[in-house]
Amino acid sequence: MKSVISLSFLCTAATAHAHDWHRHDPPAPAPVSIPASQGAPPSNAAAVAAKASSVAPFFPKIRYWWDASFFYLESDGVPAHDTMKGITAWQQQLPVPQRYYGANAWRLPLLPVKTNNVAMGRTTLFRGAMAIAVNGIPIFNPIKNDGVTDTFLAGELDQWGGHCGRADDYHYHITPWHLATVVGDRAPLAYALDGFPIYGDKEPDGSAVNTATLDALNGHDHDGLGYHYHGSRTYPYINGGVHLNPPIVRLEAGTGGNTAEQIEPQPVANGVRPALSGLSGAAITDFTRASVDDYTVTYTRAGGTYAVRVRYDRAAGSVRYTYNDPLYGARTLDETHTGWTPPPQTRASSLSLFSQADGTLRFTMSGEPGRGYALFAGADLSSLPLFGYRLLDSTGTGTFDLSPVSPRGFFRMPAAIEGAYVPPIVQPPAQWSMLALPDTGQTDSFSATFGEDHDYTIRPMSFTDHGNGTVTDNVTGLMWQKADGGEMTWASAQTYCTNLVLGGHSDWRAPSAHELFSIAHLNRRQPPLDAVFTSPATAQYWWTSNPRVGTTTNAWAVNNGGGIGPKPIAETISAGGTFAYHIRAVRDTAAQPGPAGPGPRLTINGDGTVTDANTGLVWQQAEATAPMTWEAALAYAEGLSLATKTDWRLPNAKELFSLVDVTKSSPAIDSTAFPGVPATQNENLYWSSSTNYIRPGEPWYVDFRYGLLAYKAGTNLLRVKCVRGGQP
């Protein structure tokens, strides 16, 4: 059985400096840890993690970053839900995205202070926001700027508790109760601008709110939970005021026609058209969106039903309004207002990682420069808890090292995809799980030139059938499910293996790409497996545990012809596709190797060769001088003299595929050890000595763009990398 990686060789005594991770205390269990050499957590770590966790479900509609004192929120001020429907007292304002970004972002004190200097919503704060909802929508005083009218009771709010201001800026006036369906009923629904959280009907510990203990601001501090506010179904609906702490949180009077005080600092909304007056008797009955930049509000007035269509032109910086209400004349009113500055787009995010010589994993995040991102990590793909938050640098990059504490793990960061949250999932290079690399089983000859797969038998495949539904590979030491688990989606396959109980064992898992290809028999087809295994004739592919790097839409699979590569997960029948993707579970055994320690897998020998500690194979580091046909490649390898050795040969398909790193692409190989492998598509194809059993004359090759194994006519010109060793 593989043991858990020991961190004793990875950690040194903690130093006085602080690391860059902002995490909850205590953090969730993870397959990696922060090396002690990186120092202690920053002093604001828990405060940052608390606020970031509140808003993270709304990424990328909301972005965030922090410094030593403040947490900053960015949004366009337009919620993901519909708006305006249900308003019966309408001022004719309509939602337009705002630019609450950069210097105009929302700012919250990270460590708020409860003071005796408070501003009450009943007597002030009639201008601007009092709070910010966790979805990035500001919350104004429920009393409008006349200091008298309750906006909720006056019918001015939509079904979500919001409406638009004079700058067409959408905002709430009451607690956004509906957000509990996203964040849960124990999480903050908003933050007052003094930095304290606003909860709903429940306390952070899940208990009911004791309203008798709430102060005049709808807040209290009890049971070690820290001071916080609660929303209410009647006035004040949200926090009844704020704790002032000048200059961090202060009041400032307005100028011009509205001298009411508001909390500062806070962002400024920018309108694109003059403010309009109320439309007497109008009631908004519907809100429909044709696209992100095109919606229609339907309303009734004076017995008729009318509509106004709003369209944003981001390239031109304009907003177009089209009315069909006879109030505006017999014809349709169509007007376009310019001077609108659309919100910025969020840069796409990605996550990559590779093993280092000291045993740590080097991660690289990329995304929006200077913004915060979450990392999720888990030993099981079905559960990826939060690991922590980090800021990217001014180039949009964050590089950091973590120590593995589990033999396998999966990682993701949020993806900036408008309207959906699709997490790209990556996994670290897995520990080598096999005692040795088996032969391909190819016994047929396809060439008169010596050096093809048929001419070498290296560690022949050997299996033991235990008679209880399990089979042990005597070469690798892995134990396999004898009959595959049937057709299913890729995600279901991971769960199926984790939950499988077979042969008295419950520690089954989905195999990695290298593990599954190790049992491929290249002198058999449909399935390309030893006769000890059983699969229905209808099976066309078998899933692995590996997603294709950089995407959640493709995962590695072996096909019934013997090839392996990333395939669309939507292709399988259970996902609505037309192909039968099956799963065969695997488990580790005591016969397998444990962790190899901190030493590198690939050793550059300095004589033009590279040794692979996993397989024992020695590789030609450089490429042959030019691409060549398959027959020429066989002859070249047999005639090669390098590093005083002459027993070089062309690698078989399993040997060549063993160099593939499925966590990399373009090229999918260790570029430090093999810098000559091109990153350019179609220029990184390498011959193996094995031939497609079904298609004589078409040998197998590895495409190092992603690492897939496919076949081509042997007359094609492909690259060559030779190998030696591997004999028992």
MARSEVO-687518 format. One record per residue (C-alpha): x, y, z; residue number from 1. Coordinates in steps of 0.1 Angstrom, whole numbers, padded with zeros to 4 digits. Each point is the difference from the previous one (the first is absolute). Example, Ala and Ser with C-alpha at 12.3 -4.5 7.8 and 13.67 -1.06 7.14 Angstrom:
BEGIN
px, py, pz, pado
0123, -0045, 0078, 1
0014, 0034, -0007, 2
end
This chain:
BEGIN
px, py, pz, pado
0000, 0000, 0000, 1
0014, 0034, -0009, 2
0006, 0021, 0031, 3
-0009, 0036, 0005, 4
0028, 0023, -0009, 5
0021, 0011, 0030, 6
0006, 0037, 0002, 7
0031, -0004, 0023, 8
0024, 0006, -0028, 9
-0021, 0029, -0014, 10
-0004, 0023, 0030, 11
0024, 0021, 0019, 12
-0005, 0021, 0031, 13
-0025, 0029, -0004, 14
0015, 0034, -0006, 15
-0011, 0034, 0011, 16
-0015, 0010, -0033, 17
-0036, -0007, -0010, 18
-0011, -0021, -0030, 19
-0025, 0013, -0026, 20
-0029, -0023, 0007, 21
-0032, 0012, 0016, 22
-0019, -0029, 0014, 23
-0027, -0009, 0026, 24
0011, -0013, 0033, 25
0000, -0029, 0002, 26
0003, -0007, -0038, 27
-0017, -0029, -0016, 28
0020, -0032, -0005, 29
0020, 0001, -0033, 30
0024, -0022, -0019, 31
0027, 0028, 0002, 32
0013, 0022, 0027, 33
0018, 0033, 0003, 34
0037, -0006, 0006, 35
0010, 0012, 0034, 36
0029, 0019, -0016, 37
-0025, 0025, -0014, 38
-0007, 0013, 0034, 39
-0031, 0007, 0021, 40
-0034, 0011, -0014, 41
-0005, 0037, -0005, 42
-0018, 0018, 0028, 43
-0031, 0008, -0021, 44
-0002, -0036, -0014, 45
-0032, -0010, 0017, 46
-0017, 0034, -0007, 47
0008, -0002, -0037, 48
-0011, -0036, -0003, 49
-0033, 0008, 0017, 50
-0009, 0028, -0024, 51
0014, -0018, -0031, 52
-0020, -0031, 0008, 53
-0032, 0021, 0002, 54
0004, 0014, -0034, 55
0018, -0028, -0018, 56
-0032, -0018, -0012, 57
-0007, 0030, -0022, 58
0033, 0000, -0019, 59
0005, 0014, -0026, 60
-0030, 0024, 0004, 61
0019, 0012, 0030, 62
0038, 0003, 0003, 63
0020, 0008, 0031, 64
0034, 0008, 0015, 65
0014, 0012, 0033, 66
0028, 0018, 0017, 67
0010, 0002, 0037, 68
-0031, 0019, 0010, 69
-0028, -0003, -0026, 70
-0018, -0025, -0021, 71
-0011, 0014, -0034, 72
-0029, -0012, -0021, 73
-0005, 0006, -0037, 74
-0033, -0005, -0019, 75
-0020, 0014, -0029, 76
-0030, 0006, 0024, 77
-0023, -0023, -0020, 78
-0011, -0032, 0017, 79
-0003, -0034, -0017, 80
-0037, -0002, 0009, 81
-0027, 0020, -0019, 82
-0009, 0034, 0013, 83
-0028, 0026, 0001, 84
-0029, -0025, -0001, 85
-0026, 0009, 0027, 86
0007, 0037, 0002, 87
-0033, 0020, 0003, 88
0015, 0035, 0005, 89
0025, 0004, -0028, 90
0023, 0029, -0006, 91
0008, -0012, -0036, 92
0036, -0010, 0009, 93
0013, -0032, -0016, 94
0032, -0020, 0009, 95
0032, 0010, -0017, 96
0033, -0017, 0009, 97
0022, 0022, 0022, 98
0038, 0002, 0002, 99
0006, -0009, 0037, 100
0036, -0010, -0008, 101
0035, 0011, 0009, 102
0001, 0033, 0019, 103
-0039, 0000, -0002, 104
-0003, -0034, 0018, 105
-0019, -0007, 0033, 106
0023, 0001, 0030, 107
-0006, -0018, 0033, 108
0022, 0002, 0031, 109
0015, -0035, 0006, 110
-0001, 0004, 0038, 111
-0030, 0021, 0007, 112
-0003, 0019, 0033, 113
-0031, 0003, 0021, 114
-0002, 0036, 0013, 115
-0024, 0023, 0019, 116
0000, 0023, -0029, 117
-0028, -0013, -0022, 118
-0021, 0014, -0029, 119
-0036, -0011, 0002, 120
-0020, -0007, -0032, 121
-0031, 0016, 0013, 122
0016, 0034, 0003, 123
0028, 0000, -0026, 124
0016, -0020, -0028, 125
-0027, 0009, -0025, 126
0025, 0002, -0028, 127
0022, -0028, -0013, 128
0004, -0036, 0012, 129
0001, -0013, 0036, 130
0011, -0035, -0009, 131
0011, -0022, -0029, 132
-0016, -0034, -0007, 133
0023, -0030, -0005, 134
-0010, -0001, -0037, 135
0014, 0035, -0005, 136
-0032, 0020, 0001, 137
-0001, 0031, 0023, 138
-0027, 0003, 0027, 139
-0014, 0034, 0007, 140
-0020, 0013, 0030, 141
-0035, -0013, -0001, 142
-0011, 0036, 0006, 143
0003, 0019, -0033, 144
0018, 0033, -0003, 145
-0030, 0020, 0010, 146
0007, -0013, 0035, 147
-0036, -0013, 0004, 148
-0011, -0026, -0026, 149
0005, -0037, 0007, 150
0009, -0013, -0034, 151
-0012, -0035, 0007, 152
-0035, 0011, 0013, 153
-0003, 0025, -0029, 154
0002, -0027, -0027, 155
0032, 0013, -0014, 156
0020, -0032, 0002, 157
-0001, -0031, -0022, 158
-0004, -0036, 0011, 159
0037, -0001, 0011, 160
-0002, 0032, 0021, 161
0017, 0023, -0025, 162
-0005, 0027, -0026, 163
0020, 0025, -0020, 164
0013, 0034, 0011, 165
0002, 0032, -0019, 166
0031, -0012, -0018, 167
-0017, -0033, -0011, 168
0020, -0017, 0027, 169
-0017, -0031, 0014, 170
0001, -0004, 0038, 171
-0019, -0017, 0028, 172
-0017, 0018, 0029, 173
-0007, -0031, 0022, 174
0018, -0032, 0009, 175
0006, -0021, -0032, 176
-0016, -0031, 0016, 177
0001, -0019, -0033, 178
0038, -0002, 0001, 179
-0003, -0026, 0028, 180
-0009, -0025, -0027, 181
0036, 0004, -0014, 182
0021, 0006, 0032, 183
-0021, -0018, 0026, 184
-0020, 0012, 0029, 185
0030, 0002, 0024, 186
0022, 0022, -0022, 187
0000, 0038, -0003, 188
-0024, 0014, -0026, 189
0017, 0034, 0000, 190
0026, 0022, 0017, 191
-0007, 0034, 0015, 192
0024, 0026, -0012, 193
0015, 0001, 0035, 194
0013, -0036, -0008, 195
-0024, -0020, 0023, 196
-0019, -0029, -0016, 197
-0038, -0001, -0004, 198
-0016, -0034, 0005, 199
-0036, -0011, -0007, 200
-0023, -0019, 0024, 201
0027, -0022, 0014, 202
0032, 0005, 0019, 203
0033, -0012, -0014, 204
-0002, -0031, 0022, 205
-0035, -0008, -0015, 206
-0020, 0009, 0030, 207
-0030, 0023, -0002, 208
0005, 0037, 0006, 209
-0009, 0013, 0034, 210
-0015, 0033, -0011, 211
-0003, 0012, 0036, 212
0038, 0004, 0001, 213
0002, 0021, -0031, 214
0011, 0036, 0005, 215
-0015, 0031, -0018, 216
0022, -0008, -0031, 217
-0014, -0036, -0002, 218
0033, -0013, 0013, 219
0014, -0020, 0029, 220
0031, -0019, 0012, 221
-0005, -0033, 0018, 222
0015, -0034, 0005, 223
0033, 0010, -0014, 224
-0014, 0005, -0035, 225
0011, 0036, -0002, 226
-0021, 0031, -0006, 227
-0024, -0004, -0030, 228
-0033, 0013, -0013, 229
-0032, -0018, -0010, 230
-0025, 0007, -0027, 231
-0037, 0003, 0011, 232
-0033, -0004, -0018, 233
-0012, 0034, 0013, 234
0019, 0033, 0003, 235
0030, 0005, 0002, 236
0001, -0030, -0024, 237
0038, 0000, 0001, 238
0025, 0016, 0023, 239
-0016, 0030, 0017, 240
0032, 0020, -0003, 241
0037, -0002, 0000, 242
0029, 0004, 0025, 243
0021, 0030, -0010, 244
0037, -0002, 0003, 245
0015, 0031, -0017, 246
0018, 0002, -0022, 247
-0005, -0037, -0009, 248
-0038, 0003, 0001, 249
-0014, 0035, 0000, 250
-0030, 0022, -0010, 251
0001, 0026, -0027, 252
-0028, 0024, -0011, 253
-0009, 0003, -0036, 254
0001, 0030, -0022, 255
-0024, 0017, -0024, 256
-0036, -0012, 0002, 257
0006, -0028, 0024, 258
0019, 0009, 0032, 259
-0009, -0032, 0019, 260
0029, -0018, 0016, 261
0014, -0033, -0012, 262
0026, -0024, 0011, 263
0034, 0006, -0015, 264
0020, -0013, -0017, 265
-0023, -0018, -0025, 266
-0002, -0003, -0038, 267
-0017, 0025, -0023, 268
-0028, -0011, -0025, 269
0001, 0016, -0034, 270
-0032, 0005, -0019, 271
-0002, 0001, -0038, 272
-0032, 0020, -0004, 273
-0019, 0027, 0020, 274
-0020, -0012, 0030, 275
-0037, -0004, -0007, 276
-0031, 0005, 0022, 277
-0025, -0025, 0012, 278
-0024, -0016, -0025, 279
-0034, 0002, 0016, 280
-0020, -0032, 0002, 281
0028, -0022, -0015, 282
0006, -0035, 0014, 283
0028, -0021, -0013, 284
-0013, -0035, -0008, 285
0029, -0017, -0018, 286
0038, 0000, -0007, 287
0014, -0020, -0029, 288
0035, -0002, -0011, 289
0009, -0008, -0037, 290
0038, 0001, 0008, 291
0024, 0015, 0026, 292
-0003, 0033, -0019, 293
-0037, 0000, -0010, 294
-0030, -0001, 0023, 295
-0037, 0011, 0000, 296
-0021, 0013, 0029, 297
-0037, -0004, -0003, 298
-0025, 0022, 0019, 299
-0036, 0008, 0002, 300
-0015, 0036, 0001, 301
-0034, 0014, -0005, 302
-0014, -0034, -0011, 303
0027, -0006, -0026, 304
0031, -0022, -0001, 305
0032, 0016, -0012, 306
0037, -0007, -0001, 307
0034, 0016, -0001, 308
0029, -0018, -0016, 309
0036, 0008, 0012, 310
0031, -0009, -0020, 311
0036, 0006, 0009, 312
0027, 0005, -0026, 313
0033, -0006, 0018, 314
0021, 0008, -0030, 315
-0017, 0034, -0006, 316
-0005, 0007, 0037, 317
-0037, 0007, -0005, 318
-0034, -0011, 0013, 319
-0031, -0001, -0022, 320
-0035, 0003, 0014, 321
-0031, -0009, -0021, 322
-0035, 0007, 0013, 323
-0034, -0009, -0014, 324
-0021, 0020, 0025, 325
-0024, 0025, -0016, 326
0010, 0023, 0028, 327
0030, 0008, -0022, 328
-0021, 0006, -0032, 329
-0016, -0021, -0026, 330
0033, -0013, -0013, 331
0025, -0021, 0020, 332
0026, 0021, 0018, 333
0035, -0011, -0007, 334
0029, 0018, 0016, 335
0037, -0008, 0004, 336
0022, 0015, 0028, 337
0038, 0000, -0003, 338
0027, 0005, 0026, 339
-0005, -0034, 0017, 340
0032, -0017, 0012, 341
-0006, -0037, 0000, 342
0015, -0022, 0028, 343
0033, -0017, -0008, 344
0002, -0036, -0010, 345
0015, -0025, 0023, 346
0031, -0018, -0013, 347
-0003, -0038, -0004, 348
0015, -0019, 0028, 349
0022, -0031, 0000, 350
0019, -0023, 0024, 351
0031, -0021, -0007, 352
0024, -0019, 0022, 353
0031, -0022, -0002, 354
0022, -0020, 0024, 355
0033, 0015, 0012, 356
0032, -0017, 0009, 357
-0006, 0006, 0038, 358
-0033, -0019, -0001, 359
-0022, 0031, 0001, 360
-0026, 0009, -0027, 361
0005, 0033, -0018, 362
-0034, 0016, -0008, 363
-0006, 0029, -0024, 364
-0034, 0019, 0000, 365
-0008, 0025, -0027, 366
-0029, 0023, -0002, 367
-0010, 0036, 0006, 368
0030, 0021, 0011, 369
0001, 0010, 0036, 370
-0032, -0019, 0009, 371
-0007, -0027, 0025, 372
-0007, -0037, -0010, 373
-0009, -0031, 0019, 374
0017, -0033, -0002, 375
-0020, -0031, 0007, 376
0018, -0033, 0008, 377
-0012, -0035, 0008, 378
0013, -0036, -0001, 379
-0033, -0010, -0016, 380
-0014, 0016, -0032, 381
-0035, -0001, 0014, 382
0009, 0024, 0029, 383
0024, 0030, -0005, 384
-0001, 0021, 0032, 385
0014, 0035, 0002, 386
0037, 0001, 0006, 387
0005, 0037, 0002, 388
0002, 0034, -0018, 389
0029, 0017, -0018, 390
0005, 0033, -0018, 391
0014, -0001, -0035, 392
0028, 0024, -0009, 393
-0002, 0030, -0024, 394
0006, -0023, -0030, 395
-0029, -0023, 0010, 396
0022, -0028, 0013, 397
0004, -0017, 0034, 398
0027, -0027, 0005, 399
0003, -0019, 0032, 400
0013, -0033, 0014, 401
-0020, -0025, 0020, 402
0010, -0033, 0017, 403
-0019, -0032, -0009, 404
-0014, -0019, 0030, 405
-0021, -0024, -0020, 406
0010, -0023, -0029, 407
-0027, 0016, -0022, 408
-0019, 0032, -0003, 409
-0021, 0022, -0021, 410
0000, 0038, -0002, 411
-0021, 0027, -0016, 412
-0004, 0038, 0000, 413
-0031, 0019, -0012, 414
-0003, 0006, -0037, 415
-0011, 0034, -0014, 416
-0029, -0011, -0022, 417
-0029, 0023, -0001, 418
-0033, -0015, 0011, 419
0016, -0033, 0012, 420
0025, -0012, 0025, 421
0021, -0027, -0017, 422
0030, -0010, 0021, 423
0030, -0011, -0020, 424
0014, -0030, 0019, 425
0036, -0010, 0000, 426
0018, -0027, 0019, 427
0037, -0003, 0010, 428
0023, -0025, -0016, 429
-0010, -0033, 0017, 430
0025, -0020, 0019, 431
0011, -0029, -0021, 432
-0022, -0029, 0011, 433
0015, -0029, -0019, 434
0029, -0023, 0009, 435
0010, -0002, -0036, 436
-0013, 0008, -0035, 437
-0015, -0030, -0018, 438
0006, -0011, -0036, 439
-0026, 0009, -0026, 440
-0008, -0036, -0009, 441
0007, 0006, -0037, 442
0012, -0033, -0015, 443
-0009, 0006, -0036, 444
0026, 0014, -0024, 445
-0007, 0029, -0023, 446
0034, 0007, -0015, 447
0031, -0018, -0013, 448
0021, 0027, 0016, 449
0013, -0011, 0034, 450
-0010, 0021, 0030, 451
-0038, -0001, 0000, 452
-0020, -0008, 0031, 453
-0002, -0037, -0011, 454
0038, -0003, 0003, 455
0001, 0008, 0037, 456
-0019, -0015, 0029, 457
0006, 0020, 0032, 458
-0018, -0011, 0031, 459
-0029, -0020, -0016, 460
-0034, 0007, 0014, 461
-0011, -0024, 0027, 462
-0032, 0000, 0021, 463
-0015, -0020, 0028, 464
-0038, -0005, 0001, 465
-0011, -0002, 0037, 466
-0034, -0015, -0008, 467
-0018, 0028, 0019, 468
-0004, 0026, -0027, 469
0036, 0013, 0003, 470
0032, -0004, -0020, 471
0035, 0008, 0011, 472
0026, 0012, -0026, 473
0031, -0019, 0010, 474
0023, 0025, -0018, 475
-0014, 0033, 0014, 476
-0014, -0013, 0033, 477
-0034, 0018, -0006, 478
-0032, -0018, 0007, 479
-0028, 0004, -0026, 480
-0038, -0005, -0002, 481
-0003, -0031, -0023, 482
-0033, 0010, -0017, 483
-0004, 0037, -0007, 484
-0026, 0021, 0018, 485
-0021, 0008, -0031, 486
-0008, 0031, -0019, 487
-0002, 0033, 0019, 488
0011, 0037, -0001, 489
0035, 0009, 0010, 490
-0011, 0017, 0033, 491
-0022, -0031, 0009, 492
0030, -0022, -0008, 493
0021, 0017, 0027, 494
-0027, -0004, 0026, 495
-0008, -0036, -0011, 496
0036, -0010, 0006, 497
0003, 0018, 0034, 498
-0032, -0017, 0012, 499
0008, -0035, -0014, 500
0003, -0029, 0024, 501
0015, -0031, -0017, 502
0021, -0030, 0010, 503
-0001, 0011, 0036, 504
0015, 0034, -0009, 505
-0015, 0035, 0002, 506
0030, 0021, -0010, 507
-0007, 0000, -0037, 508
0006, 0030, -0022, 509
-0001, 0010, -0037, 510
0033, -0008, -0017, 511
0024, 0027, -0013, 512
0007, 0001, -0037, 513
0033, -0018, 0004, 514
-0015, -0027, 0022, 515
-0028, -0008, -0024, 516
0023, 0000, -0030, 517
0023, -0024, 0018, 518
-0025, -0029, -0004, 519
-0006, 0008, -0037, 520
0008, -0031, -0022, 521
0011, 0013, -0034, 522
-0004, -0034, -0017, 523
-0037, -0001, 0009, 524
-0029, 0022, -0008, 525
-0036, 0007, 0011, 526
0010, 0000, 0028, 527
0038, 0004, -0002, 528
0004, -0020, 0032, 529
0013, -0033, 0012, 530
-0027, -0027, 0000, 531
0000, 0000, 0038, 532
-0021, 0032, -0001, 533
-0036, 0002, -0012, 534
-0018, 0029, -0016, 535
-0032, 0000, -0022, 536
0006, 0001, -0038, 537
-0019, 0033, 0000, 538
0026, 0018, 0021, 539
0019, 0026, -0020, 540
0021, 0019, 0025, 541
0011, -0003, 0037, 542
0003, 0031, 0022, 543
0030, 0010, 0020, 544
0002, 0024, 0030, 545
0019, 0026, -0020, 546
-0018, 0031, -0015, 547
0018, 0016, -0029, 548
0021, 0028, 0012, 549
-0017, 0034, -0002, 550
-0036, -0011, -0004, 551
-0029, -0018, 0017, 552
-0015, -0011, -0033, 553
0025, -0028, -0009, 554
0015, -0029, 0019, 555
0025, -0027, -0009, 556
-0013, -0034, -0012, 557
0013, -0031, -0017, 558
-0019, -0011, -0031, 559
-0009, -0035, -0011, 560
0027, 0001, -0027, 561
0028, 0005, 0025, 562
0006, 0038, -0003, 563
-0002, 0025, 0029, 564
-0008, 0037, 0001, 565
-0023, 0027, 0014, 566
-0036, -0003, -0012, 567
-0031, 0022, 0004, 568
-0018, -0010, 0032, 569
-0034, 0008, -0017, 570
0006, -0028, -0026, 571
-0011, -0028, 0023, 572
-0035, -0013, -0002, 573
-0009, 0009, 0036, 574
0009, 0036, -0007, 575
-0022, 0001, -0031, 576
0027, -0011, -0025, 577
0002, -0030, -0023, 578
0031, -0019, 0013, 579
0003, -0026, 0027, 580
0026, 0011, 0026, 581
0006, -0026, 0028, 582
0021, 0000, 0032, 583
0023, -0026, 0015, 584
0011, 0006, 0036, 585
0034, -0005, 0014, 586
0015, -0001, 0035, 587
0035, 0001, 0015, 588
0016, -0030, 0016, 589
0028, -0006, 0025, 590
0022, -0012, -0029, 591
0002, 0035, -0015, 592
0028, 0025, 0007, 593
-0005, 0027, 0027, 594
0011, 0036, -0005, 595
0034, 0002, -0016, 596
0010, 0030, 0022, 597
0010, 0035, -0011, 598
0023, -0010, -0028, 599
-0010, 0009, -0036, 600
-0017, -0025, -0023, 601
0021, 0010, -0030, 602
0037, 0003, 0003, 603
0020, 0018, -0027, 604
0032, -0020, -0001, 605
0021, 0026, -0019, 606
0009, -0024, -0028, 607
-0029, 0006, -0023, 608
-0023, -0024, 0020, 609
-0027, 0002, 0026, 610
-0009, -0027, 0025, 611
-0036, -0006, 0011, 612
-0001, -0012, 0036, 613
-0036, -0013, -0004, 614
0007, -0024, -0028, 615
0038, -0005, 0001, 616
0002, 0010, -0037, 617
0028, 0022, -0013, 618
-0011, 0024, -0028, 619
0017, 0019, -0027, 620
-0003, 0036, 0012, 621
0002, 0017, -0035, 622
-0020, -0009, -0030, 623
0012, -0017, -0031, 624
0013, 0027, -0024, 625
-0031, -0001, -0023, 626
-0034, -0017, -0002, 627
0000, -0033, -0018, 628
-0023, -0029, -0011, 629
-0007, -0028, 0024, 630
0023, -0025, -0017, 631
0028, 0026, 0000, 632
-0007, 0006, 0037, 633
0004, -0037, 0008, 634
0034, -0001, -0018, 635
0011, 0033, 0015, 636
-0006, -0012, 0036, 637
0016, -0033, -0005, 638
0031, 0017, -0014, 639
0003, 0027, 0026, 640
0031, 0003, 0022, 641
-0004, 0024, 0029, 642
0017, 0004, 0034, 643
0022, -0030, -0008, 644
-0031, -0022, -0005, 645
-0012, -0017, -0031, 646
-0031, -0019, 0012, 647
-0024, 0028, -0009, 648
-0033, -0007, -0016, 649
-0033, 0016, -0009, 650
-0023, 0001, 0030, 651
-0032, -0021, 0000, 652
-0033, 0018, 0005, 653
-0002, -0004, 0037, 654
0036, 0011, 0005, 655
-0005, 0031, -0021, 656
-0033, 0008, 0017, 657
0017, -0002, 0034, 658
0017, 0033, -0008, 659
-0033, 0018, -0004, 660
-0009, 0024, 0028, 661
-0038, 0003, -0001, 662
0001, 0031, 0021, 663
0018, 0019, -0027, 664
-0006, 0009, -0036, 665
0019, 0014, -0030, 666
0021, -0020, 0008, 667
-0013, -0026, 0024, 668
0034, -0010, 0012, 669
0026, 0013, 0024, 670
0016, 0027, -0021, 671
0029, 0004, 0024, 672
0011, -0036, -0006, 673
-0010, 0000, -0037, 674
0003, 0036, -0012, 675
0000, -0011, -0037, 676
-0036, -0012, -0001, 677
-0019, 0027, -0020, 678
-0030, 0018, 0014, 679
-0015, 0005, -0034, 680
-0029, -0022, -0010, 681
0008, -0027, -0027, 682
0038, 0006, 0006, 683
0001, -0021, 0032, 684
-0010, -0034, -0013, 685
0024, -0029, 0009, 686
0001, -0035, -0014, 687
-0003, -0031, 0023, 688
0011, -0034, -0010, 689
-0036, -0014, 0003, 690
-0025, -0004, -0028, 691
-0037, 0003, 0001, 692
-0011, -0036, 0000, 693
-0032, 0008, -0019, 694
0017, 0021, -0027, 695
0034, -0016, -0010, 696
0022, 0026, -0016, 697
-0011, 0027, 0024, 698
0023, 0001, 0031, 699
-0010, 0017, 0033, 700
0015, 0034, 0008, 701
-0003, 0025, 0029, 702
-0012, 0035, -0007, 703
0017, 0021, 0027, 704
-0024, 0029, -0003, 705
-0022, -0017, 0026, 706
0016, -0035, 0000, 707
-0025, -0021, -0019, 708
0009, -0033, -0016, 709
-0012, -0003, -0036, 710
0012, -0016, -0033, 711
0011, 0011, -0035, 712
0013, -0016, -0031, 713
0037, -0009, 0005, 714
0009, 0020, -0031, 715
-0006, 0033, 0020, 716
0030, 0019, 0013, 717
-0001, 0002, 0038, 718
0025, 0007, 0027, 719
0021, -0026, 0018, 720
0012, -0004, 0036, 721
0018, -0032, 0009, 722
0001, -0020, 0032, 723
0020, -0028, 0016, 724
-0003, -0022, 0031, 725
-0032, -0014, 0015, 726
0011, -0036, -0002, 727
-0009, -0021, 0030, 728
end
